[in-house]
Amino acid sequence: MTTAENDDLVAEIRRLMQVSKRASLGSLAERDGEILPFVSLAIPAIAADGAPLLLMSDLADHSKHLQQRPQASLLFDGTLDLKEPLTGPRVSLIGSVAITSDDADREAYLAQHPAAALYADFRDFHFYRFAVREALFVAGFGRIHRFAGNVLMSR
């Protein structure tokens, strides 16, 4: 793949992440000594450097899971309005999350989700930054590309 093709795919991933109003957040739950996958709805925002941001309550199961094991996945799905979803774009991010106290992250999240200002300062809510380790981009049926996380972040 040429550098231009690579850059076009990265731009397509970034656009998909920017326009997605929701994502699926995967975390690891422990039940009776067994580690099990757990998926929940997340409302992401995108930081200036391209990193996904989340605002989550400590009361949510996924937050409790992530406090124990920060490894996570985040699926941005661009297929929701398609008659044939397998022909549409989606990107699965693999990485980890950590609470962020960076004012720029807070401002970016609230700029993209102004209604969240109603609860963002509740004691049990925290902003999180998703550190992308790897991305699997399915640009449509049979168009599959894997990228290192640092390729998606602004350089």
Beta strands, then each sheet from edge to edge (+ up, - down):
strand 1: 23-31
strand 2: 34-42
strand 3: 45-46
strand 4: 52-57
strand 5: 71-77
strand 6: 90-99
strand 7: 125-140
strand 8: 143-148
sheet 1: 2+ 1- 5+ 6- 7+ 4- 3+
sheet 2: 2+ 1- 5+ 6- 7+ 8-
end
